[in-house]
Amino acid sequence: MKKLYLLFSMVWMFLGAVNALGQTHDIAFNVNNGLFPITNATVTVGGQNAVYDGGLQEYHTALVAGTYAYTVTAPGKLPASGNVTIPDQAVVFVTLETAHDIAFNVNNGLFPITNATVTVDGKVADYDGGLQEYHVLL
């Protein structure tokens, strides 16, 4: 009987350890523009998208303990990224800055140059053939 009790105790402890390893923790992202919440952001952490909770005005997901890279994007805003350690951090505060579109008209005096490389602050501008301009968001 002692052996059976010992066996059950060991199995119970093992299952408890496995459950603790796989336990998920809620992580919230408070995404704002410095004043107000941003409700149309995409928050990706640990390879999954967080879900927006309108009541709390936060994005939520659940992950097991560890350190994860995250990215936050929203239309018209510069992206933000970083790392979060779970369960140490329960809420991550992210402020997204407004992106400014800067256009460059590159030409030889008469015609546009379509194969130029325009780099501003380490970012390479995209060429817009319709407008014949290079654009970069800063």
C-alpha positions in Angstrom: 0.0 0.0 0.0 2.9 2.4 0.8 4.4 1.8 -2.7 1.0 2.5 -4.3 0.6 5.7 -2.3 4.2 6.8 -3.2 3.5 6.1 -6.9 0.3 8.2 -6.8 2.1 11.0 -5.0 4.9 11.0 -7.6 2.5 11.0 -10.5 0.5 13.8 -8.8 3.7 15.9 -8.3 4.7 15.2 -11.9 1.4 16.3 -13.3 1.5 19.4 -11.1 4.9 20.3 -12.5 3.8 19.8 -16.1 0.7 22.0 -15.5 2.9 24.7 -13.9 5.2 24.6 -17.0 2.3 25.0 -19.4 0.4 27.6 -17.3 -0.5 30.7 -19.4 -0.5 34.2 -18.1 -2.6 37.1 -19.4 -0.6 39.9 -20.9 -2.2 43.3 -21.7 -1.0 45.9 -24.1 -2.2 49.5 -23.5 -1.7 51.1 -26.9 -2.2 54.9 -27.1 -1.2 58.0 -29.0 0.0 59.8 -25.9 -3.5 60.9 -25.0 -6.1 58.4 -26.2 -6.3 54.6 -26.8 -5.6 53.4 -30.3 -8.4 50.9 -31.1 -7.2 49.7 -34.6 -3.7 48.6 -33.8 -2.3 45.2 -34.5 -0.3 43.7 -31.5 1.7 40.7 -32.3 3.6 38.9 -29.4 5.0 35.4 -29.4 3.8 34.8 -32.9 0.1 35.5 -32.1 -2.1 38.5 -32.4 -3.6 40.0 -29.2 -7.3 40.7 -29.1 -8.7 44.1 -28.4 -11.0 44.5 -25.3 -13.1 47.6 -25.8 -14.2 47.7 -22.1 -10.6 47.7 -20.8 -9.3 49.5 -23.9 -6.4 47.1 -24.0 -5.1 44.2 -26.2 -4.9 40.9 -24.5 -3.3 37.5 -25.1 -2.2 34.6 -22.9 1.3 33.0 -23.1 3.4 30.7 -21.0 6.2 32.1 -19.0 9.1 33.4 -21.0 10.5 36.4 -22.9 8.8 37.4 -26.1 9.4 39.9 -28.9 6.4 42.1 -29.7 5.5 44.5 -32.5 2.7 47.1 -32.5 1.4 48.7 -35.7 -1.5 51.0 -36.6 -2.5 52.9 -39.7 -0.8 56.3 -39.9 1.5 55.5 -37.0 5.2 54.5 -36.7 5.5 50.9 -35.5 6.9 50.1 -32.1 8.6 46.9 -30.9 10.3 45.5 -27.8 10.5 42.5 -25.5 8.2 41.5 -22.7 8.9 38.9 -20.0 6.0 36.9 -18.7 4.9 36.7 -15.9 7.1 39.6 -14.7 5.1 42.2 -16.8 1.3 42.1 -16.7 0.8 45.3 -18.7 2.9 46.8 -21.5 2.4 50.5 -22.2 3.0 51.4 -25.9 2.8 55.0 -27.3 2.7 55.1 -31.1 3.8 58.3 -32.8 2.1 59.8 -35.9 4.0 58.9 -39.1 4.8 61.8 -41.4 5.0 61.0 -45.2 7.9 62.8 -46.8 8.0 62.9 -50.6 11.1 63.3 -52.8 10.9 64.3 -56.4 14.2 63.0 -58.0 14.8 64.1 -61.5 17.6 65.0 -64.0 16.1 68.4 -64.7 13.6 67.1 -67.2 12.5 63.6 -66.3 12.1 61.6 -63.1 14.8 59.2 -62.1 13.1 55.9 -61.3 16.0 53.9 -60.1 17.4 56.2 -57.4 17.9 55.2 -53.8 16.6 57.7 -51.2 17.5 56.9 -47.6 16.4 59.1 -44.7 17.4 58.2 -41.1 18.3 54.7 -42.2 14.9 54.1 -44.0 14.8 53.6 -47.7 12.0 55.4 -49.5 9.6 53.5 -51.7 9.0 54.7 -55.3 5.5 55.6 -56.3 5.3 55.4 -60.1 1.9 57.0 -60.3 3.2 60.2 -58.5 6.7 59.7 -59.7 8.0 60.4 -56.2 9.8 58.5 -53.5 8.0 58.3 -50.1 9.3 57.5 -46.6 7.4 57.5 -43.3 9.1 59.2 -40.4 
